[in-house]
Amino acid sequence: MRPGTTREWTSALARASPEERLRIINCMSPIELLRLDAWFEAWAHKGQLPPEGEGWRAWLMMAGRGFGKTRAGAEWVHALASAKRGVRIALVGATIHEARAIMVEGVSGLLRVARLNGEQLKWEPSLGKLRWRNGSEAQLFSGENPDGLRGPEHDFAWADELAKWAQPEAAWHNLQMGLRRGSRARALITTTPRRLAAHRACPKRRCDGPGNDRPCLVERHPIDGGAALELIGLLERQIQFLLQRLR
């Protein structure tokens, strides 16, 4: 019997072997494929979904090409912006051009994710600003211009390709200083490592301040071939900065 709903298609794919999955997908109509693609939570792997729990501050997704970092970031941002009116989000790329081309206009970027979910965002390229119907906004920034992050306040931030930022420490510091809007400011970091050395993963730490069981940095993803030592050092310093703010 042919599945009818997106949930039934998802269930059938979950039970199928790799060969059967290919056959099932080839049988799906374009509309059915688009609906399945839009239901991200149904087929995303665990590493693409937000960490469990309420207390985390920063979520690191460090992985190679093809992992699905951009789609996961766009889905996370779109869900946050759609869930509450007037949310302010920082979108920080290595450069403004990359932030626009990948995070907003890319094949897995915010404009496409919004369309898959039935929403047309107002995109103002000259201002580097995205607007949702409910009044939420996302603004583009770059890791090569830390001063651009000085002053604006945000509820959430998506930092893409942190390992490529020209001035990572200064830009990240200013971004963290501005993450003070709302009761649960959080940041997602999506990045591929640049310099590879010994195989390592980000260390697990917990905050020592109020609510001391809360993880500051969660979701470490080991990378085949090693990890970026410069990025690890930066994240270590970031954790210390978060600890100081919580005391």
Helices and strands as residue ranges (DSSP letters): H 6-15, H 18-27, H 30-38, H 40-43, G 46-48, E 58-62, H 69-83, E 88-93, H 96-98, I 99-104, H 110-116, E 122-124, E 129-131, E 137-142, G 146-149, E 156-160, G 162-164, H 168-178, E 186-191, E 205-206, E 215-218, H 229-246
